Amino acid sequence: MKQEELEFYIDAYGKDLFSFCCCVTRNRQEADDLYQDTFLKVYELGEKLVITTNPKSYLMGIALNLYRNYKRKLSVRQRIAGVSVSLDETAELIPMEGPLTEEVMIVREECRIVREAVRKLPDKYRIPILLFYMEELSQAEIAAVLRISESAVKTRVHRAKKLLKEKLEGLL
């Protein structure tokens, strides 16, 4: 892969990929690492890399696989060493600037509550919801990224929505 191609992917999909990494890892520092590792992997694959249909979902698939590998390694280390490292460290990603009206405060609080509920979902449900609503990928694209069937994606999104509805029913 040429440097120009890599720069094109970074310019075109970098912001969306970083946002996705933040939501998946739930930690800004880990998101930075995952973002960089994703583009490093793309660069390492070089000429072997063939992106034909949807580069954005392909990049997210790489990021997701790297994240799963990281979690797997972390789990093994925790079992061996008994070290507890929290993946649920949360970082506020939206800066609060300017004068705040009551309506803006209410909307921000509602958004914070929804984001927190989504963060607490198991990865099995959280990742398809993020890909569907945040990245606006189709069920077929999500199935390709997660390497599961479209019906499994549909089921996971439905169950995640049901879990979120139960959690948020009394709050909002």
C-alpha positions in Angstrom: 0.0 0.0 0.0 1.3 3.4 -0.9 1.4 6.2 1.5 -1.0 8.2 -0.6 -3.6 5.4 -0.3 -3.1 5.2 3.5 -3.5 9.0 3.8 -6.7 8.8 1.7 -8.2 6.2 4.1 -7.1 8.3 7.1 -8.7 11.4 5.7 -11.9 9.7 4.5 -12.6 7.3 7.3 -10.3 8.3 10.2 -12.9 10.4 12.2 -15.5 7.7 12.0 -13.0 5.0 12.8 -11.7 6.9 15.9 -15.3 7.5 17.1 -16.0 3.8 16.7 -12.8 2.9 18.6 -13.8 5.2 21.4 -17.2 3.5 21.7 -15.8 0.0 21.5 -13.0 0.4 24.0 -14.8 2.8 26.3 -11.5 4.5 27.0 -9.9 7.3 25.1 -6.3 6.1 25.5 -7.2 2.6 24.4 -9.1 4.1 21.5 -6.0 6.0 20.4 -4.0 2.8 20.5 -6.6 0.8 18.6 -7.0 3.5 16.0 -3.2 3.6 15.4 -2.9 -0.2 15.4 -5.7 -0.4 12.8 -4.0 1.8 10.4 -0.6 0.2 11.2 -2.2 -3.2 10.3 -3.6 -1.7 7.1 -0.1 -0.4 6.2 1.5 -3.8 7.1 -0.9 -5.7 4.9 0.1 -3.5 2.0 -0.5 -5.0 -1.4 -2.2 -8.0 0.2 -5.0 -5.7 1.2 -7.9 -5.7 -1.3 -10.7 -3.4 -0.4 -13.4 -3.7 -3.0 -16.8 -2.8 -1.6 -16.9 -0.8 1.6 -13.6 0.5 3.0 -15.2 1.9 6.1 -16.7 -1.4 7.2 -13.5 -3.2 6.3 -11.4 -0.8 8.5 -13.9 -1.3 11.3 -13.6 -5.0 10.9 -9.9 -4.8 11.3 -10.3 -2.6 14.4 -12.8 -5.0 15.9 -10.6 -8.0 15.4 -7.6 -6.1 17.0 -9.8 -5.2 19.9 -11.0 -8.8 20.4 -7.4 -10.0 20.3 -6.5 -7.4 22.9 -9.3 -8.5 25.2 -8.4 -12.2 24.7 -4.8 -11.5 25.7 -5.8 -9.3 28.6 -8.1 -12.1 29.9 -5.3 -14.6 29.7 -3.0 -12.3 31.6 -5.6 -11.6 34.3 -6.1 -15.4 34.8 -2.3 -16.0 35.0 -1.2 -13.0 37.0 -4.4 -12.2 38.8 -4.1 -8.6 37.8 -7.3 -6.6 37.5 -7.4 -4.0 34.7 -10.6 -2.2 34.1 -11.8 -1.8 30.5 -14.8 0.2 31.7 -12.9 3.4 32.4 -15.1 6.1 30.8 -13.9 9.3 29.3 -16.2 12.1 28.3 -15.7 12.6 24.6 -18.0 15.5 24.0 -16.5 18.8 25.1 -18.9 21.1 26.9 -18.4 24.6 25.6 -20.5 27.8 25.3 -23.6 29.0 27.2 -25.9 26.2 28.3 -29.7 26.5 28.3 -32.0 24.3 30.2 -33.0 22.4 27.0 -29.4 21.8 26.0 -28.6 20.5 29.5 -31.6 18.1 29.4 -30.6 16.8 25.9 -27.0 16.3 27.1 -28.1 14.5 30.2 -30.4 12.2 28.2 -27.5 11.5 25.7 -25.2 10.7 28.6 -27.8 8.3 30.2 -28.3 6.5 26.8 -24.5 6.3 26.2 -24.0 4.9 29.6 -26.7 2.3 29.1 -25.1 1.3 25.7 -21.7 1.1 27.4 -23.1 -1.4 29.9 -24.4 -3.8 27.3 -22.3 -6.9 26.7 -20.0 -6.7 23.7 -22.3 -9.2 21.9 -25.0 -6.6 21.8 -23.1 -3.3 22.1 -21.0 -3.7 19.0 -23.9 -4.4 16.6 -25.8 -1.5 18.0 -22.9 0.8 17.6 -22.3 -0.3 14.0 -26.0 0.0 13.2 -26.8 3.3 14.7 -23.5 5.2 15.1 -21.8 4.0 11.9 -25.0 3.5 9.9 -23.9 0.2 8.5 -26.5 -2.1 6.9 -27.2 -5.5 8.5 -25.3 -7.2 5.7 -22.2 -5.0 6.3 -22.4 -5.7 10.0 -22.6 -9.4 9.3 -19.5 -9.2 7.2 -17.6 -7.2 9.9 -18.6 -9.5 12.7 -18.4 -12.6 10.6 -21.9 -13.8 11.6 -25.1 -14.2 9.6 -27.5 -11.4 8.9 -30.2 -13.1 11.0 -27.8 -13.1 13.9 -27.2 -9.4 13.5 -30.9 -8.7 13.3 -31.5 -10.8 16.5 -28.6 -9.1 18.4 -29.8 -5.6 17.4 -33.4 -6.5 18.4 -32.3 -7.9 21.8 -30.0 -4.9 22.5 -32.9 -2.6 21.8 -35.0 -4.6 24.1 -32.4 -4.5 26.9 -31.9 -0.7 26.4 -35.7 -0.2 26.5 -35.9 -2.0 29.8 -32.9 0.0 31.3 -34.1 3.3 30.1 -37.9 3.0 30.6 -37.9 4.6 34.0 -35.0 7.0 33.4 -36.2 9.0 30.3 
